[in-house]
Amino acid sequence: MNAVVARLFSLRQDADSNATHTAEFEDIRQCKNGDSDAYRRLIERHQTSVSKLLWRFTRDHTEHEELVQQTFVEAWMSLPGFRGDAPLAHWLARIATRVGYNYWRHLGRQKTTPLPDEILEGLAHVDAESFDVQHAAELVHRLLAALPENDRLVLTMRYLEQCSITDTAYRLGWTQTRVKVQTHRAVAKLKQLAADRNIELDL
């Protein structure tokens, strides 16, 4: 009985997925014909995932909102060239990643806020059970901010977004070999940065 229920549930999920795919394909077709309402539906469908991805690039709420808007503006302008070779979600993630990377480049290393010494020095002595998750997220974000843009980008994709090497290569427009090499070098730099502050990273 459980197997039958599971099978029926799986079929229902497949049907829902196919219906969503069909609706999205139709919205894309209408968007290419200039239908702004169809594009609004696409935004509503993907805004959460795009917003979550771009939160990796800035903790400033105003700038984050602007990056999200910029991503969807660029997507709207590029939509006529979308061929459907990959899911729309992957295509949008690639645009959002490029927008975030360009933001980092524009911001410049000199504008990065350094991580306060008291936070770094105190981290090694914090009880893991009482450590604030938000505090940890900010720490990781600031540690990454001390790295060059390409290192920061590949670590964000591989460890924060948990993208595979293949997906990371697609989003960044790199070869898989470059992703592997860049990840190895970036991890080494991040570990050295942490070690200089008596922080142990398990990567």
N, C-alpha and C positions, 0 to 999 in steps of 0.2 A: 504493500500500500504506500509506504513512504517513497519508494522508487517511482511509483506512478505519479504521486503528488509532485515530487521533484521534477519529473519530466514535464508535467503540465505547467509548472511554474517556469521552467526553462523555456518552453514554447511561448508562454505569455511574454516573457522578457524579450525573446527574439522578435515577436510581433510588435511589441512596443518600440524596440530599437529600429525595426524596419520602417515603422510609421514615422518616427522622428527623423530618420534619414530621408525619407520621401518628402516630408514637410520642409526640411532644410534645403534639399535640392531645389524644391519649388521656390522657396524664398530667395535662393541665390539667383535662380533664373529671372525672377521678378526684379531683383536688385539691379541686375545687368540691364534691365529695361528702364531703370530710373525710378523704381518704386521705393520711396523712402520708408513707407510703412513696413515693407518686407525687411528692410535693413534694420529697422527698430526691433523687429522680432529676433533677428540674428544677434543683435547686441544684447538683448535681454537673455538670450540663451547662453551666451558665452561671457558675459561681463564678469561673473564671479571668478572664473578660472583666469581670465586676463588680469583682473585686479589682484588676485593672489600672487600671480607670477611677478607682476611689477612691484609688489610690496618688497620683493627681494632686493630691489634696486634703490629704494629710498624709504626712509621712515618719516619723511615730511608729508603730511596729509595733503597739502595744497599741491605740491609737486607731483605726488603720486596720482592725484586726480587728473592733473594735466597730462601725465604720461599715458594714462588709460584712454583719455579722450584722443590724444595724438595717435595712439595705436589704431583706434577705430576709424579715425579720419584717413589714415594711411591705408587701412584695409579697404575702405570705401573707394578710394582712388585707384587701388590696385585690383579690385574685384573683377574688372573686365578681363584681366589676364589669368584669373583663377581657372585652372583646367580640371580640378577635381582629382588630380593624381594622388593626393593625400587628403585625409579628412580636414574639414574646415578648421577644426579645433587645433590641429597641428600647424596649419598654415598661419592662423592667428597667433599661436605661440611663437612662431618664428619671427613674425613682425614685431610682437611685443618685446622679444629678446633683443632685436636690433634697436628698437626705440630705447630700451633700458641701457644698452651698451653705449649708444650715442650720447645719452644723458650723462653717463659716467665720464665719457671723454670730454664733454663740454664742461662738466663740473670741474674737472682737473684735480690732480692729486693735492695741490696746494690748498684747496678749499676743504679737504677732508678733515673732519673734527677728530683729533687724536683721542684715543681711549685713555681716560684718566688712570694714572698709575695706581690709585687706591683700589680701583675695580679689578685691575689685572692682578695686583699683588694679593688681594683678598680672595680671589677665586680659588686658589689652591687650598684654602682653609675652610671653605664653605661646606656645610653638611649637605650631601646630595639630596637627602629627603626633604630638606627645608629650602632648597635653592629655588628661587622664583623662575618660572619658565620664561616669563617676559624678559627678565634680567638676562637670562642665558641667550635669548634671541638677539637682544641688543648687543651683547658681548660678541657673538659670532659675526653680526653685521659689521661691527666696528673693526674687528680683527681682519675681516676680508677687505675692508676699506683701505687697509694699509698696504695691500698688494697691488701690483700693476693690473690694469683693466682686463687683459686677457686671462690672467691667472684667476682673478676674482670671478670672471664670467664662467669659466669652465668649472670651477668649484661650486658655484651657485647652481649650475645645471646638474652636475653629477651628484652632489651631496644634499643640497637643500631641495631642489626639485625632484631629485632621485631619478633623473633621466638615464636611460641606457646610453652606451657609447654611440649606438646607431642613431638614437633620437637626438642626442646632443650634437652629433655631426650634422644632422639635418637642420636643426634649429640655427646653428651657427654658420652653416655653409662651409664647414671644414671637412677634411677627410677623417676617417676613423683613426688612422695612424696619428694624425695631428692631435686629435682629442686625447689619445692615450699618452702621448709624450707631454702635452701641455698639462694634463692632470698630474702626472708623475712629478713634474717640475714644480707645479703650484703647491702640491701637498708638501713637498720638501721645504719650500719657502715658508708655508704657513706653520709647519712644525718648528722650524727654526725661530720664527717670530714668537711663537708661544713659549718655546724653550728659553728664550732670552728673558721671558717674564715669569719663569718657573711654573708654566702651565703645561700639563700633559694632555696631548690630543690623541685620541684613538681613531686614526684614519687608515 
